[in-house]
Amino acid sequence: MNLICIDIGNTNIVVGKYSNHKLIKIIRMATNQTEIDKNININQDSNIAISSVVPKIEKFLLEKFHNFNSIFSVSHINSSINLNVDSPDEVGNDRICNMKSIINDKLYPAIIVDFGSATTYDVIDENGYFIGGAIAPGIDVSAKYLFEKAAQLNKVDFEFPKSSIGKNTTTNLQSGIMYSGVDSINGMLNRIKQEMNNKIKNIILTGGFATILSKHIQHQHILDSNLTLKGIKLIWKQNQLQ
């Protein structure tokens, strides 16, 4: 069985190839049609499963592979997740896939933090229900906005400087971007845990910035860079059995 899982985010697309249920290859690219045409070549006998938060790109992919026998799109309707929120249809498909992985592994009650264009916090209660969360600007998105608006500030690498007190413009920016960013994350985790009466058992980090931020997160956590791909696969598989 060959399954191609495609996670379409606002900034990046991640493609995971599964063979006999094992993840054997991952491709990461910018979210645009040119990169798709250049990097995504799929055999017609493969199954395709898509999670998307960019409708225009998802439509392009569906049209590109319209003659395939098996192409599946994740939604809140086919996820079989209890979304105990005001508008389940507004929950991003990437968040739904992340939840599916954690619920499947029975790691709840949990907080999932996904570092993408937005930093999202998803809370799963002791019953395995999604009860809500928070959405904040991603660290890189906030930084890019600063660079665009401040004429004398140049782009810097997203790295933690040795000290929070910078000695030059570069380390000043790196300190403000990275340390204030991670302090905000630690603060949000404290706040959510308190609202959950400290019943959270697991905190799971995923997304593009998860690895670099992990060692600065003050809460015990699990790092899983492939969480979304796993969730896509689980939802696809579940729907094949119905």
Buried (B, 14 or more C-beta within 10 A) or exposed (E): EBBBBBBBBBBBBBBBBBEEEEBEEEBEBEBEEEBBEEEBEBEEEBBBBBBBBBEEBBEBBBEBBEEBEBBBBBBBEBBEBBBEBEEBEEBBBBBBBBBBBBBBBEBBBBBBBBBBBBBBBBBBBEEBBBBBBBEBBBBBBBBBEBBEEEEEBEEBEBEBBEEBEBEEEBBBBBBBBBBEBBEBBBEBBEEBBEEBEEEBEBBBBBBBBBEBBBEBBEBEBBBBBBBBBBBBBBBBBBBEEE
